[in-house]
Amino acid sequence: MTAIPGVAFSGSVDGHLRAYASADGKVIWDFDTAGPYKTVNGVAGQGGSIDGPGPAIAGGMLFANSGYVTAGGMPGNVLLAFSVDGK
């Protein structure tokens, strides 16, 4: 889990990365990371379970890796980058 003022981010083994309002715990954002991705280096990318450290947040970006096979999780191999403006 990673927190910034007002929001806590957490991934789950179902592949979802969610943002929770720190005031009441309600989900305010949900992104399903499981699935194929076009990557910048041309290697086939696949998201899966998120079962590790919380995402990194820096410079207005959120970075999360997706794909863990530990304890029966879904495999994957991507590092995803999110920005506030969606670019």
mmCIF file as gemmi writes it, N, C-alpha and C atoms, coordinates in Angstrom:
data_model
loop_
_atom_site.group_PDB
_atom_site.id
_atom_site.type_symbol
_atom_site.label_atom_id
_atom_site.label_alt_id
_atom_site.label_comp_id
_atom_site.label_asym_id
_atom_site.label_entity_id
_atom_site.label_seq_id
_atom_site.pdbx_PDB_ins_code
_atom_site.Cartn_x
_atom_site.Cartn_y
_atom_site.Cartn_z
_atom_site.occupancy
_atom_site.B_iso_or_equiv
_atom_site.pdbx_formal_charge
_atom_site.auth_seq_id
_atom_site.auth_asym_id
_atom_site.pdbx_PDB_model_num
ATOM 1 N N . MET Axp A 1 ? 0.842 -1.169 0 1 0 ? 1 A 1
ATOM 2 C CA . MET Axp A 1 ? 0 0 0 1 0 ? 1 A 1
ATOM 3 C C . MET Axp A 1 ? 0.894 1.242 0 1 0 ? 1 A 1
ATOM 4 N N . THR Axp A 2 ? 0.438 2.259 -0.704 1 0 ? 2 A 1
ATOM 5 C CA . THR Axp A 2 ? 1.137 3.54 -0.762 1 0 ? 2 A 1
ATOM 6 C C . THR Axp A 2 ? 0.11 4.64 -0.527 1 0 ? 2 A 1
ATOM 7 N N . ALA Axp A 3 ? 0.491 5.636 0.267 1 0 ? 3 A 1
ATOM 8 C CA . ALA Axp A 3 ? -0.461 6.707 0.582 1 0 ? 3 A 1
ATOM 9 C C . ALA Axp A 3 ? 0.101 8.079 0.235 1 0 ? 3 A 1
ATOM 10 N N . ILE Axp A 4 ? -0.786 8.935 -0.222 1 0 ? 4 A 1
ATOM 11 C CA . ILE Axp A 4 ? -0.522 10.355 -0.407 1 0 ? 4 A 1
ATOM 12 C C . ILE Axp A 4 ? -1.645 11.076 0.335 1 0 ? 4 A 1
ATOM 13 N N . PRO Axp A 5 ? -1.559 12.368 0.556 1 0 ? 5 A 1
ATOM 14 C CA . PRO Axp A 5 ? -2.63 13.051 1.293 1 0 ? 5 A 1
ATOM 15 C C . PRO Axp A 5 ? -4.013 12.804 0.671 1 0 ? 5 A 1
ATOM 16 N N . GLY Axp A 6 ? -4.885 12.179 1.446 1 0 ? 6 A 1
ATOM 17 C CA . GLY Axp A 6 ? -6.254 11.949 1.03 1 0 ? 6 A 1
ATOM 18 C C . GLY Axp A 6 ? -6.528 10.646 0.311 1 0 ? 6 A 1
ATOM 19 N N . VAL Axp A 7 ? -5.479 9.925 -0.126 1 0 ? 7 A 1
ATOM 20 C CA . VAL Axp A 7 ? -5.678 8.723 -0.943 1 0 ? 7 A 1
ATOM 21 C C . VAL Axp A 7 ? -4.672 7.639 -0.559 1 0 ? 7 A 1
ATOM 22 N N . ALA Axp A 8 ? -5.159 6.383 -0.527 1 0 ? 8 A 1
ATOM 23 C CA . ALA Axp A 8 ? -4.283 5.226 -0.344 1 0 ? 8 A 1
ATOM 24 C C . ALA Axp A 8 ? -4.447 4.323 -1.564 1 0 ? 8 A 1
ATOM 25 N N . PHE Axp A 9 ? -3.334 3.876 -2.146 1 0 ? 9 A 1
ATOM 26 C CA . PHE Axp A 9 ? -3.338 3.007 -3.323 1 0 ? 9 A 1
ATOM 27 C C . PHE Axp A 9 ? -2.925 1.6 -2.904 1 0 ? 9 A 1
ATOM 28 N N . SER Axp A 10 ? -3.621 0.604 -3.438 1 0 ? 10 A 1
ATOM 29 C CA . SER Axp A 10 ? -3.284 -0.775 -3.131 1 0 ? 10 A 1
ATOM 30 C C . SER Axp A 10 ? -3.643 -1.667 -4.309 1 0 ? 10 A 1
ATOM 31 N N . GLY Axp A 11 ? -2.779 -2.624 -4.582 1 0 ? 11 A 1
ATOM 32 C CA . GLY Axp A 11 ? -3.048 -3.622 -5.609 1 0 ? 11 A 1
ATOM 33 C C . GLY Axp A 11 ? -3.618 -4.876 -4.969 1 0 ? 11 A 1
ATOM 34 N N . SER Axp A 12 ? -4.124 -5.783 -5.807 1 0 ? 12 A 1
ATOM 35 C CA . SER Axp A 12 ? -4.685 -7.023 -5.284 1 0 ? 12 A 1
ATOM 36 C C . SER Axp A 12 ? -4.378 -8.179 -6.226 1 0 ? 12 A 1
ATOM 37 N N . VAL Axp A 13 ? -4.564 -9.386 -5.714 1 0 ? 13 A 1
ATOM 38 C CA . VAL Axp A 13 ? -4.24 -10.565 -6.515 1 0 ? 13 A 1
ATOM 39 C C . VAL Axp A 13 ? -5.201 -10.76 -7.679 1 0 ? 13 A 1
ATOM 40 N N . ASP Axp A 14 ? -6.32 -10.03 -7.702 1 0 ? 14 A 1
ATOM 41 C CA . ASP Axp A 14 ? -7.216 -10.12 -8.862 1 0 ? 14 A 1
ATOM 42 C C . ASP Axp A 14 ? -6.753 -9.212 -9.997 1 0 ? 14 A 1
ATOM 43 N N . GLY Axp A 15 ? -5.616 -8.519 -9.79 1 0 ? 15 A 1
ATOM 44 C CA . GLY Axp A 15 ? -5.045 -7.676 -10.834 1 0 ? 15 A 1
ATOM 45 C C . GLY Axp A 15 ? -5.489 -6.225 -10.782 1 0 ? 15 A 1
ATOM 46 N N . HIS Axp A 16 ? -6.368 -5.884 -9.876 1 0 ? 16 A 1
ATOM 47 C CA . HIS Axp A 16 ? -6.858 -4.508 -9.796 1 0 ? 16 A 1
ATOM 48 C C . HIS Axp A 16 ? -5.939 -3.638 -8.953 1 0 ? 16 A 1
ATOM 49 N N . LEU Axp A 17 ? -5.735 -2.424 -9.416 1 0 ? 17 A 1
ATOM 50 C CA . LEU Axp A 17 ? -5.05 -1.386 -8.662 1 0 ? 17 A 1
ATOM 51 C C . LEU Axp A 17 ? -6.136 -0.38 -8.295 1 0 ? 17 A 1
ATOM 52 N N . ARG Axp A 18 ? -6.277 -0.146 -6.987 1 0 ? 18 A 1
ATOM 53 C CA . ARG Axp A 18 ? -7.369 0.713 -6.531 1 0 ? 18 A 1
ATOM 54 C C . ARG Axp A 18 ? -6.843 1.865 -5.697 1 0 ? 18 A 1
ATOM 55 N N . ALA Axp A 19 ? -7.594 2.971 -5.731 1 0 ? 19 A 1
ATOM 56 C CA . ALA Axp A 19 ? -7.332 4.124 -4.879 1 0 ? 19 A 1
ATOM 57 C C . ALA Axp A 19 ? -8.514 4.24 -3.919 1 0 ? 19 A 1
ATOM 58 N N . TYR Axp A 20 ? -8.19 4.397 -2.646 1 0 ? 20 A 1
ATOM 59 C CA . TYR Axp A 20 ? -9.201 4.503 -1.604 1 0 ? 20 A 1
ATOM 60 C C . TYR Axp A 20 ? -9.125 5.882 -0.962 1 0 ? 20 A 1
ATOM 61 N N . ALA Axp A 21 ? -10.264 6.485 -0.701 1 0 ? 21 A 1
ATOM 62 C CA . ALA Axp A 21 ? -10.306 7.755 0.014 1 0 ? 21 A 1
ATOM 63 C C . ALA Axp A 21 ? -9.892 7.489 1.457 1 0 ? 21 A 1
ATOM 64 N N . SER Axp A 22 ? -8.902 8.222 1.934 1 0 ? 22 A 1
ATOM 65 C CA . SER Axp A 22 ? -8.432 7.972 3.292 1 0 ? 22 A 1
ATOM 66 C C . SER Axp A 22 ? -9.465 8.404 4.342 1 0 ? 22 A 1
ATOM 67 N N . ALA Axp A 23 ? -10.396 9.265 3.989 1 0 ? 23 A 1
ATOM 68 C CA . ALA Axp A 23 ? -11.411 9.724 4.936 1 0 ? 23 A 1
ATOM 69 C C . ALA Axp A 23 ? -12.421 8.644 5.298 1 0 ? 23 A 1
ATOM 70 N N . ASP Axp A 24 ? -12.824 7.826 4.29 1 0 ? 24 A 1
ATOM 71 C CA . ASP Axp A 24 ? -13.875 6.848 4.559 1 0 ? 24 A 1
ATOM 72 C C . ASP Axp A 24 ? -13.617 5.464 3.95 1 0 ? 24 A 1
ATOM 73 N N . GLY Axp A 25 ? -12.503 5.279 3.247 1 0 ? 25 A 1
ATOM 74 C CA . GLY Axp A 25 ? -12.165 3.979 2.675 1 0 ? 25 A 1
ATOM 75 C C . GLY Axp A 25 ? -12.891 3.62 1.397 1 0 ? 25 A 1
ATOM 76 N N . LYS Axp A 26 ? -13.687 4.526 0.861 1 0 ? 26 A 1
ATOM 77 C CA . LYS Axp A 26 ? -14.408 4.229 -0.382 1 0 ? 26 A 1
ATOM 78 C C . LYS Axp A 26 ? -13.443 4.181 -1.561 1 0 ? 26 A 1
ATOM 79 N N . VAL Axp A 27 ? -13.723 3.267 -2.498 1 0 ? 27 A 1
ATOM 80 C CA . VAL Axp A 27 ? -12.927 3.167 -3.721 1 0 ? 27 A 1
ATOM 81 C C . VAL Axp A 27 ? -13.243 4.383 -4.589 1 0 ? 27 A 1
ATOM 82 N N . ILE Axp A 28 ? -12.194 5.13 -4.954 1 0 ? 28 A 1
ATOM 83 C CA . ILE Axp A 28 ? -12.405 6.31 -5.799 1 0 ? 28 A 1
ATOM 84 C C . ILE Axp A 28 ? -11.804 6.127 -7.192 1 0 ? 28 A 1
ATOM 85 N N . TRP Axp A 29 ? -11.047 5.05 -7.385 1 0 ? 29 A 1
ATOM 86 C CA . TRP Axp A 29 ? -10.47 4.741 -8.694 1 0 ? 29 A 1
ATOM 87 C C . TRP Axp A 29 ? -10.133 3.267 -8.711 1 0 ? 29 A 1
ATOM 88 N N . ASP Axp A 30 ? -10.357 2.605 -9.834 1 0 ? 30 A 1
ATOM 89 C CA . ASP Axp A 30 ? -10.095 1.167 -9.963 1 0 ? 30 A 1
ATOM 90 C C . ASP Axp A 30 ? -9.624 0.898 -11.388 1 0 ? 30 A 1
ATOM 91 N N . PHE Axp A 31 ? -8.468 0.253 -11.506 1 0 ? 31 A 1
ATOM 92 C CA . PHE Axp A 31 ? -7.938 -0.084 -12.825 1 0 ? 31 A 1
ATOM 93 C C . PHE Axp A 31 ? -7.579 -1.559 -12.844 1 0 ? 31 A 1
ATOM 94 N N . ASP Axp A 32 ? -8.125 -2.296 -13.793 1 0 ? 32 A 1
ATOM 95 C CA . ASP Axp A 32 ? -7.826 -3.721 -13.948 1 0 ? 32 A 1
ATOM 96 C C . ASP Axp A 32 ? -6.549 -3.857 -14.765 1 0 ? 32 A 1
ATOM 97 N N . THR Axp A 33 ? -5.454 -4.261 -14.118 1 0 ? 33 A 1
ATOM 98 C CA . THR Axp A 33 ? -4.16 -4.36 -14.799 1 0 ? 33 A 1
ATOM 99 C C . THR Axp A 33 ? -3.972 -5.671 -15.552 1 0 ? 33 A 1
ATOM 100 N N . ALA Axp A 34 ? -4.806 -6.67 -15.288 1 0 ? 34 A 1
ATOM 101 C CA . ALA Axp A 34 ? -4.648 -7.977 -15.926 1 0 ? 34 A 1
ATOM 102 C C . ALA Axp A 34 ? -5.052 -7.881 -17.39 1 0 ? 34 A 1
ATOM 103 N N . GLY Axp A 35 ? -4.146 -8.234 -18.255 1 0 ? 35 A 1
ATOM 104 C CA . GLY Axp A 35 ? -4.436 -8.192 -19.676 1 0 ? 35 A 1
ATOM 105 C C . GLY Axp A 35 ? -3.203 -7.848 -20.481 1 0 ? 35 A 1
ATOM 106 N N . PRO Axp A 36 ? -3.318 -7.882 -21.794 1 0 ? 36 A 1
ATOM 107 C CA . PRO Axp A 36 ? -2.161 -7.602 -22.661 1 0 ? 36 A 1
ATOM 108 C C . PRO Axp A 36 ? -1.901 -6.101 -22.789 1 0 ? 36 A 1
ATOM 109 N N . TYR Axp A 37 ? -0.628 -5.758 -23.016 1 0 ? 37 A 1
ATOM 110 C CA . TYR Axp A 37 ? -0.218 -4.361 -23.19 1 0 ? 37 A 1
ATOM 111 C C . TYR Axp A 37 ? 0.752 -4.235 -24.35 1 0 ? 37 A 1
ATOM 112 N N . LYS Axp A 38 ? 0.638 -3.153 -25.094 1 0 ? 38 A 1
ATOM 113 C CA . LYS Axp A 38 ? 1.637 -2.772 -26.079 1 0 ? 38 A 1
ATOM 114 C C . LYS Axp A 38 ? 2.74 -2.072 -25.294 1 0 ? 38 A 1
ATOM 115 N N . THR Axp A 39 ? 3.958 -2.517 -25.44 1 0 ? 39 A 1
ATOM 116 C CA . THR Axp A 39 ? 5.056 -1.975 -24.647 1 0 ? 39 A 1
ATOM 117 C C . THR Axp A 39 ? 5.972 -1.082 -25.477 1 0 ? 39 A 1
ATOM 118 N N . VAL Axp A 40 ? 6.738 -0.244 -24.788 1 0 ? 40 A 1
ATOM 119 C CA . VAL Axp A 40 ? 7.627 0.677 -25.485 1 0 ? 40 A 1
ATOM 120 C C . VAL Axp A 40 ? 8.807 -0.039 -26.142 1 0 ? 40 A 1
ATOM 121 N N . ASN Axp A 41 ? 9.169 -1.23 -25.636 1 0 ? 41 A 1
ATOM 122 C CA . ASN Axp A 41 ? 10.306 -1.947 -26.216 1 0 ? 41 A 1
ATOM 123 C C . ASN Axp A 41 ? 9.898 -3.086 -27.134 1 0 ? 41 A 1
ATOM 124 N N . GLY Axp A 42 ? 8.606 -3.248 -27.379 1 0 ? 42 A 1
ATOM 125 C CA . GLY Axp A 42 ? 8.134 -4.261 -28.311 1 0 ? 42 A 1
ATOM 126 C C . GLY Axp A 42 ? 8.027 -5.663 -27.749 1 0 ? 42 A 1
ATOM 127 N N . VAL Axp A 43 ? 8.436 -5.886 -26.491 1 0 ? 43 A 1
ATOM 128 C CA . VAL Axp A 43 ? 8.299 -7.199 -25.861 1 0 ? 43 A 1
ATOM 129 C C . VAL Axp A 43 ? 6.834 -7.377 -25.471 1 0 ? 43 A 1
ATOM 130 N N . ALA Axp A 44 ? 6.302 -8.572 -25.663 1 0 ? 44 A 1
ATOM 131 C CA . ALA Axp A 44 ? 4.906 -8.816 -25.294 1 0 ? 44 A 1
ATOM 132 C C . ALA Axp A 44 ? 4.709 -8.55 -23.814 1 0 ? 44 A 1
ATOM 133 N N . GLY Axp A 45 ? 3.743 -7.708 -23.487 1 0 ? 45 A 1
ATOM 134 C CA . GLY Axp A 45 ? 3.462 -7.363 -22.099 1 0 ? 45 A 1
ATOM 135 C C . GLY Axp A 45 ? 2.141 -7.949 -21.643 1 0 ? 45 A 1
ATOM 136 N N . GLN Axp A 46 ? 2.139 -8.43 -20.404 1 0 ? 46 A 1
ATOM 137 C CA . GLN Axp A 46 ? 0.937 -9.024 -19.831 1 0 ? 46 A 1
ATOM 138 C C . GLN Axp A 46 ? 0.86 -8.643 -18.361 1 0 ? 46 A 1
ATOM 139 N N . GLY Axp A 47 ? -0.254 -8.068 -17.955 1 0 ? 47 A 1
ATOM 140 C CA . GLY Axp A 47 ? -0.477 -7.767 -16.554 1 0 ? 47 A 1
ATOM 141 C C . GLY Axp A 47 ? -1.107 -8.949 -15.855 1 0 ? 47 A 1
ATOM 142 N N . GLY Axp A 48 ? -0.996 -8.979 -14.541 1 0 ? 48 A 1
ATOM 143 C CA . GLY Axp A 48 ? -1.556 -10.083 -13.766 1 0 ? 48 A 1
ATOM 144 C C . GLY Axp A 48 ? -1.819 -9.641 -12.342 1 0 ? 48 A 1
ATOM 145 N N . SER Axp A 49 ? -1.56 -10.533 -11.398 1 0 ? 49 A 1
ATOM 146 C CA . SER Axp A 49 ? -1.783 -10.239 -9.988 1 0 ? 49 A 1
ATOM 147 C C . SER Axp A 49 ? -0.82 -9.178 -9.486 1 0 ? 49 A 1
ATOM 148 N N . ILE Axp A 50 ? -1.268 -8.431 -8.494 1 0 ? 50 A 1
ATOM 149 C CA . ILE Axp A 50 ? -0.413 -7.467 -7.813 1 0 ? 50 A 1
ATOM 150 C C . ILE Axp A 50 ? -0.321 -7.938 -6.371 1 0 ? 50 A 1
ATOM 151 N N . ASP Axp A 51 ? 0.847 -8.444 -5.99 1 0 ? 51 A 1
ATOM 152 C CA . ASP Axp A 51 ? 1.027 -9.023 -4.662 1 0 ? 51 A 1
ATOM 153 C C . ASP Axp A 51 ? 2.444 -8.735 -4.198 1 0 ? 51 A 1
ATOM 154 N N . GLY Axp A 52 ? 2.724 -7.467 -3.997 1 0 ? 52 A 1
ATOM 155 C CA . GLY Axp A 52 ? 4.063 -7.068 -3.6 1 0 ? 52 A 1
ATOM 156 C C . GLY Axp A 52 ? 4.017 -5.693 -2.98 1 0 ? 52 A 1
ATOM 157 N N . PRO Axp A 53 ? 5.097 -4.956 -3.088 1 0 ? 53 A 1
ATOM 158 C CA . PRO Axp A 53 ? 5.121 -3.609 -2.505 1 0 ? 53 A 1
ATOM 159 C C . PRO Axp A 53 ? 4.123 -2.682 -3.2 1 0 ? 53 A 1
ATOM 160 N N . GLY Axp A 54 ? 3.757 -1.618 -2.515 1 0 ? 54 A 1
ATOM 161 C CA . GLY Axp A 54 ? 2.834 -0.64 -3.077 1 0 ? 54 A 1
ATOM 162 C C . GLY Axp A 54 ? 3.449 0.089 -4.243 1 0 ? 54 A 1
ATOM 163 N N . PRO Axp A 55 ? 2.63 0.776 -5.013 1 0 ? 55 A 1
ATOM 164 C CA . PRO Axp A 55 ? 3.144 1.522 -6.163 1 0 ? 55 A 1
ATOM 165 C C . PRO Axp A 55 ? 4.055 2.661 -5.719 1 0 ? 55 A 1
ATOM 166 N N . ALA Axp A 56 ? 4.911 3.088 -6.626 1 0 ? 56 A 1
ATOM 167 C CA . ALA Axp A 56 ? 5.778 4.243 -6.385 1 0 ? 56 A 1
ATOM 168 C C . ALA Axp A 56 ? 5.11 5.481 -6.977 1 0 ? 56 A 1
ATOM 169 N N . ILE Axp A 57 ? 5.208 6.594 -6.256 1 0 ? 57 A 1
ATOM 170 C CA . ILE Axp A 57 ? 4.618 7.845 -6.721 1 0 ? 57 A 1
ATOM 171 C C . ILE Axp A 57 ? 5.7 8.909 -6.716 1 0 ? 57 A 1
ATOM 172 N N . ALA Axp A 58 ? 5.914 9.53 -7.875 1 0 ? 58 A 1
ATOM 173 C CA . ALA Axp A 58 ? 6.94 10.574 -7.998 1 0 ? 58 A 1
ATOM 174 C C . ALA Axp A 58 ? 6.639 11.434 -9.212 1 0 ? 58 A 1
ATOM 175 N N . GLY Axp A 59 ? 6.882 12.729 -9.097 1 0 ? 59 A 1
ATOM 176 C CA . GLY Axp A 59 ? 6.756 13.631 -10.23 1 0 ? 59 A 1
ATOM 177 C C . GLY Axp A 59 ? 5.397 13.621 -10.891 1 0 ? 59 A 1
ATOM 178 N N . GLY Axp A 60 ? 4.323 13.434 -10.114 1 0 ? 60 A 1
ATOM 179 C CA . GLY Axp A 60 ? 2.987 13.41 -10.687 1 0 ? 60 A 1
ATOM 180 C C . GLY Axp A 60 ? 2.628 12.113 -11.388 1 0 ? 60 A 1
ATOM 181 N N . MET Axp A 61 ? 3.445 11.085 -11.197 1 0 ? 61 A 1
ATOM 182 C CA . MET Axp A 61 ? 3.209 9.781 -11.828 1 0 ? 61 A 1
ATOM 183 C C . MET Axp A 61 ? 3.081 8.698 -10.758 1 0 ? 61 A 1
ATOM 184 N N . LEU Axp A 62 ? 2.304 7.659 -11.074 1 0 ? 62 A 1
ATOM 185 C CA . LEU Axp A 62 ? 2.191 6.478 -10.236 1 0 ? 62 A 1
ATOM 186 C C . LEU Axp A 62 ? 2.706 5.299 -11.047 1 0 ? 62 A 1
ATOM 187 N N . PHE Axp A 63 ? 3.629 4.534 -10.488 1 0 ? 63 A 1
ATOM 188 C CA . PHE Axp A 63 ? 4.226 3.393 -11.166 1 0 ? 63 A 1
ATOM 189 C C . PHE Axp A 63 ? 3.909 2.118 -10.382 1 0 ? 63 A 1
ATOM 190 N N . ALA Axp A 64 ? 3.409 1.101 -11.073 1 0 ? 64 A 1
ATOM 191 C CA . ALA Axp A 64 ? 3.068 -0.163 -10.42 1 0 ? 64 A 1
ATOM 192 C C . ALA Axp A 64 ? 3.441 -1.317 -11.337 1 0 ? 64 A 1
ATOM 193 N N . ASN Axp A 65 ? 4.011 -2.364 -10.748 1 0 ? 65 A 1
ATOM 194 C CA . ASN Axp A 65 ? 4.261 -3.553 -11.56 1 0 ? 65 A 1
ATOM 195 C C . ASN Axp A 65 ? 3.118 -4.531 -11.365 1 0 ? 65 A 1
ATOM 196 N N . SER Axp A 66 ? 2.849 -5.302 -12.409 1 0 ? 66 A 1
ATOM 197 C CA . SER Axp A 66 ? 1.716 -6.22 -12.412 1 0 ? 66 A 1
ATOM 198 C C . SER Axp A 66 ? 2.164 -7.559 -12.957 1 0 ? 66 A 1
ATOM 199 N N . GLY Axp A 67 ? 1.896 -8.603 -12.166 1 0 ? 67 A 1
ATOM 200 C CA . GLY Axp A 67 ? 2.226 -9.958 -12.561 1 0 ? 67 A 1
ATOM 201 C C . GLY Axp A 67 ? 3.036 -10.686 -11.508 1 0 ? 67 A 1
ATOM 202 N N . TYR Axp A 68 ? 2.366 -11.431 -10.656 1 0 ? 68 A 1
ATOM 203 C CA . TYR Axp A 68 ? 3.014 -12.241 -9.62 1 0 ? 68 A 1
ATOM 204 C C . TYR Axp A 68 ? 2.37 -13.614 -9.627 1 0 ? 68 A 1
ATOM 205 N N . VAL Axp A 69 ? 3.172 -14.655 -9.636 1 0 ? 69 A 1
ATOM 206 C CA . VAL Axp A 69 ? 2.626 -16.014 -9.611 1 0 ? 69 A 1
ATOM 207 C C . VAL Axp A 69 ? 2.659 -16.613 -8.213 1 0 ? 69 A 1
ATOM 208 N N . THR Axp A 70 ? 3.176 -15.899 -7.24 1 0 ? 70 A 1
ATOM 209 C CA . THR Axp A 70 ? 3.239 -16.393 -5.87 1 0 ? 70 A 1
ATOM 210 C C . THR Axp A 70 ? 1.846 -16.749 -5.376 1 0 ? 70 A 1
ATOM 211 N N . ALA Axp A 71 ? 1.729 -17.88 -4.697 1 0 ? 71 A 1
ATOM 212 C CA . ALA Axp A 71 ? 0.469 -18.342 -4.096 1 0 ? 71 A 1
ATOM 213 C C . ALA Axp A 71 ? -0.664 -18.43 -5.125 1 0 ? 71 A 1
ATOM 214 N N . GLY Axp A 72 ? -0.34 -18.867 -6.34 1 0 ? 72 A 1
ATOM 215 C CA . GLY Axp A 72 ? -1.364 -19.075 -7.356 1 0 ? 72 A 1
ATOM 216 C C . GLY Axp A 72 ? -1.816 -17.831 -8.088 1 0 ? 72 A 1
ATOM 217 N N . GLY Axp A 73 ? -1.063 -16.72 -7.977 1 0 ? 73 A 1
ATOM 218 C CA . GLY Axp A 73 ? -1.425 -15.488 -8.658 1 0 ? 73 A 1
ATOM 219 C C . GLY Axp A 73 ? -1.277 -15.585 -10.167 1 0 ? 73 A 1
ATOM 220 N N . MET Axp A 74 ? -1.772 -14.572 -10.847 1 0 ? 74 A 1
ATOM 221 C CA . MET Axp A 74 ? -1.687 -14.516 -12.31 1 0 ? 74 A 1
ATOM 222 C C . MET Axp A 74 ? -0.324 -13.974 -12.723 1 0 ? 74 A 1
ATOM 223 N N . PRO Axp A 75 ? 0.363 -14.667 -13.632 1 0 ? 75 A 1
ATOM 224 C CA . PRO Axp A 75 ? 1.677 -14.188 -14.069 1 0 ? 75 A 1
ATOM 225 C C . PRO Axp A 75 ? 1.556 -12.929 -14.92 1 0 ? 75 A 1
ATOM 226 N N . GLY Axp A 76 ? 2.644 -12.21 -15.014 1 0 ? 76 A 1
ATOM 227 C CA . GLY Axp A 76 ? 2.7 -11.009 -15.835 1 0 ? 76 A 1
ATOM 228 C C . GLY Axp A 76 ? 4.093 -10.427 -15.815 1 0 ? 76 A 1
ATOM 229 N N . ASN Axp A 77 ? 4.294 -9.353 -16.564 1 0 ? 77 A 1
ATOM 230 C CA . ASN Axp A 77 ? 5.644 -8.804 -16.705 1 0 ? 77 A 1
ATOM 231 C C . ASN Axp A 77 ? 5.661 -7.318 -17.028 1 0 ? 77 A 1
ATOM 232 N N . VAL Axp A 78 ? 4.689 -6.552 -16.524 1 0 ? 78 A 1
ATOM 233 C CA . VAL Axp A 78 ? 4.638 -5.149 -16.914 1 0 ? 78 A 1
ATOM 234 C C . VAL Axp A 78 ? 4.873 -4.196 -15.742 1 0 ? 78 A 1
ATOM 235 N N . LEU Axp A 79 ? 5.468 -3.074 -16.081 1 0 ? 79 A 1
ATOM 236 C CA . LEU Axp A 79 ? 5.551 -1.921 -15.192 1 0 ? 79 A 1
ATOM 237 C C . LEU Axp A 79 ? 4.643 -0.873 -15.815 1 0 ? 79 A 1
ATOM 238 N N . LEU Axp A 80 ? 3.596 -0.495 -15.106 1 0 ? 80 A 1
ATOM 239 C CA . LEU Axp A 80 ? 2.612 0.44 -15.629 1 0 ? 80 A 1
ATOM 240 C C . LEU Axp A 80 ? 2.857 1.831 -15.053 1 0 ? 80 A 1
ATOM 241 N N . ALA Axp A 81 ? 2.665 2.855 -15.874 1 0 ? 81 A 1
ATOM 242 C CA . ALA Axp A 81 ? 2.853 4.238 -15.457 1 0 ? 81 A 1
ATOM 243 C C . ALA Axp A 81 ? 1.546 4.995 -15.692 1 0 ? 81 A 1
ATOM 244 N N . PHE Axp A 82 ? 1.06 5.65 -14.645 1 0 ? 82 A 1
ATOM 245 C CA . PHE Axp A 82 ? -0.18 6.421 -14.702 1 0 ? 82 A 1
ATOM 246 C C . PHE Axp A 82 ? 0.128 7.879 -14.383 1 0 ? 82 A 1
ATOM 247 N N . SER Axp A 83 ? -0.568 8.788 -15.061 1 0 ? 83 A 1
ATOM 248 C CA . SER Axp A 83 ? -0.417 10.211 -14.771 1 0 ? 83 A 1
ATOM 249 C C . SER Axp A 83 ? -1.802 10.786 -14.461 1 0 ? 83 A 1
ATOM 250 N N . VAL Axp A 84 ? -1.816 11.911 -13.816 1 0 ? 84 A 1
ATOM 251 C CA . VAL Axp A 84 ? -3.069 12.559 -13.46 1 0 ? 84 A 1
ATOM 252 C C . VAL Axp A 84 ? -3.873 12.91 -14.699 1 0 ? 84 A 1
ATOM 253 N N . ASP Axp A 85 ? -3.184 13.353 -15.755 1 0 ? 85 A 1
ATOM 254 C CA . ASP Axp A 85 ? -3.897 13.767 -16.962 1 0 ? 85 A 1
ATOM 255 C C . ASP Axp A 85 ? -4.095 12.648 -17.977 1 0 ? 85 A 1
ATOM 256 N N . GLY Axp A 86 ? -3.685 11.415 -17.642 1 0 ? 86 A 1
ATOM 257 C CA . GLY Axp A 86 ? -3.91 10.275 -18.51 1 0 ? 86 A 1
ATOM 258 C C . GLY Axp A 86 ? -2.976 10.152 -19.689 1 0 ? 86 A 1
ATOM 259 N N . LYS Axp A 87 ? -1.877 10.908 -19.709 1 0 ? 87 A 1
ATOM 260 C CA . LYS Axp A 87 ? -0.921 10.825 -20.811 1 0 ? 87 A 1
ATOM 261 C C . LYS Axp A 87 ? 0.248 9.93 -20.459 1 0 ? 87 A 1
